[in-house]
Amino acid sequence: MNRIACVGTLLLATSPLPAQAQDSVRRQTGDFPISASIWVPGNAELVFLSGTLADVAKPDAPAGSIERLGNTETQTASVLAKLAKELEASSLTFADVVKMNVFMVGDPAKGGAMDFEGLMKAYTRYFGAASQGKLPTRTTVQVAGLPLPGALVEIEVIAARAPRP
């Protein structure tokens, strides 16, 4: 029991306990537009945005087709625009995003491989510009399918901010 009390005291003595909330600390390695790690202070508020799919890009295309939703770049741009609106509804921006999970279906036009290049074309419009500066950590995986026929991309994010007064 004494060992637990000592460890707890040590943790309290070495952990930052600011009077005000601290910003998240992001560590980037290399030129790729993601953070390698992000430290989020314990008093930050976390906001979780559900997985988001693209809106219809071409209504006259057959339902359930990739053409209806667009290629990977088009779908990614649509998803990110929808996420930006949802963040804004919570008084947040992409600068507050600390974690992004990207789920991609293999594109038949790419031999069944995910179109990572198409993803990055749209992603770098929102993340990675010199003025952005606050890049999320990110995981990108290829999945067997998504809940909307024709969908190639689904993205979910977690944002963090200092607590509201």
C-alpha positions in Angstrom: 0.0 0.0 0.0 2.9 2.4 0.8 4.4 1.7 -2.6 1.1 2.8 -4.3 1.0 6.0 -2.2 4.6 6.8 -3.1 4.0 6.2 -6.8 0.8 8.4 -6.7 2.7 11.2 -4.9 5.5 11.0 -7.4 3.1 11.2 -10.3 1.4 14.2 -8.8 4.7 15.9 -8.2 6.0 15.4 -11.7 2.8 15.9 -13.7 1.9 19.3 -14.9 -1.1 20.8 -13.0 -1.6 24.1 -14.7 -4.0 26.7 -13.5 -5.3 26.9 -17.1 -5.6 24.2 -19.7 -2.6 23.5 -21.8 -2.6 23.0 -25.5 -2.0 19.5 -27.0 1.7 18.9 -27.9 2.2 17.4 -31.3 5.4 15.7 -32.5 6.0 15.3 -36.2 8.8 13.3 -37.7 9.7 13.7 -41.4 7.7 15.5 -44.1 4.6 13.3 -44.1 1.5 15.4 -43.1 0.6 13.5 -39.9 1.9 13.8 -36.3 3.8 10.9 -35.0 2.3 11.4 -31.5 0.2 13.9 -29.7 0.1 14.5 -25.9 -3.4 15.8 -24.8 -3.6 17.3 -21.3 -5.8 15.5 -18.9 -8.2 18.5 -18.5 -8.9 18.7 -22.3 -12.4 18.0 -23.6 -12.5 15.3 -26.2 -15.1 15.3 -29.0 -15.6 12.1 -31.0 -17.0 12.3 -34.5 -18.6 9.2 -35.9 -17.4 7.6 -39.1 -18.6 9.7 -42.0 -19.2 8.7 -45.6 -19.4 10.8 -48.8 -22.4 12.6 -50.2 -23.7 11.7 -53.6 -21.5 13.4 -56.2 -23.4 12.4 -59.4 -27.1 11.8 -58.7 -27.8 10.5 -62.2 -25.3 7.6 -61.8 -26.7 4.2 -60.8 -27.4 3.8 -57.1 -24.7 1.8 -55.3 -22.1 2.6 -57.8 -18.7 4.2 -57.2 -19.6 6.7 -60.0 -22.5 8.0 -57.9 -20.2 8.9 -55.0 -17.1 9.7 -57.0 -13.6 8.4 -56.9 -11.4 8.3 -53.8 -10.3 11.9 -54.1 -13.9 13.1 -54.6 -15.2 11.0 -51.7 -12.5 12.1 -49.4 -13.1 15.8 -50.1 -16.8 15.3 -49.5 -16.2 13.4 -46.2 -13.7 16.1 -45.0 -16.1 18.9 -45.8 -18.9 17.1 -43.8 -16.5 16.6 -40.9 -15.5 20.3 -41.0 -19.1 21.3 -40.7 -19.6 18.9 -37.7 -16.5 20.2 -36.0 -17.7 23.8 -36.6 -21.1 22.9 -34.9 -19.0 22.1 -31.8 -16.9 25.3 -32.1 -13.9 23.3 -33.3 -11.7 23.2 -36.5 -9.4 20.7 -38.1 -6.6 22.3 -36.0 -8.3 20.6 -33.0 -8.2 17.1 -34.5 -5.8 14.9 -32.7 -6.7 11.5 -34.1 -8.1 10.4 -37.5 -9.0 6.9 -38.5 -9.5 6.3 -42.3 -11.2 3.2 -43.6 -10.8 2.5 -47.3 -12.2 -0.1 -49.7 -10.1 -1.4 -52.5 -10.9 0.5 -55.7 -11.7 -1.8 -58.7 -10.0 0.8 -60.9 -6.8 0.2 -58.9 -6.9 -3.5 -59.1 -8.6 -3.8 -55.7 -5.9 -1.8 -53.9 -6.9 1.3 -51.9 -6.3 4.6 -53.7 -3.9 6.1 -51.2 -2.8 8.8 -53.7 -6.5 9.9 -54.1 -6.9 10.1 -50.4 -3.8 12.2 -50.0 -4.8 14.6 -52.8 -7.9 15.6 -50.8 -6.4 15.2 -47.3 -3.5 17.7 -48.1 -6.1 20.4 -49.0 -7.0 20.4 -45.3 -3.9 19.1 -43.5 -0.2 19.7 -44.2 -0.2 23.2 -45.6 2.5 25.4 -44.0 -0.2 27.5 -42.4 -2.0 24.5 -40.9 0.7 23.4 -38.5 -1.5 21.2 -36.3 -1.5 17.7 -37.8 -3.5 14.8 -36.4 -2.2 11.3 -35.8 -3.7 9.0 -38.3 -4.3 5.4 -39.1 -5.3 4.3 -42.6 -6.5 0.7 -43.3 -8.1 -1.1 -46.2 -11.3 -2.9 -45.3 -13.5 -5.4 -47.1 -16.5 -3.1 -47.3 -18.3 -0.1 -46.0 -22.0 0.2 -45.1 -22.8 2.4 -48.2 -22.5 0.6 -51.6 -20.0 2.4 -53.8 -18.3 4.0 -50.8 -14.5 3.9 -50.9 -13.7 6.0 -47.8 -15.0 6.4 -44.3 -13.3 8.8 -41.8 -13.8 9.3 -38.1 -12.0 11.8 -36.0 -11.3 12.8 -32.4 -10.8 16.4 -31.5 -9.5 18.0 -28.3 -9.8 21.4 -26.8 -9.3 23.2 -23.5 -12.3 23.0 -21.3 -14.9 25.7 -21.6 -15.1 28.1 -18.7 
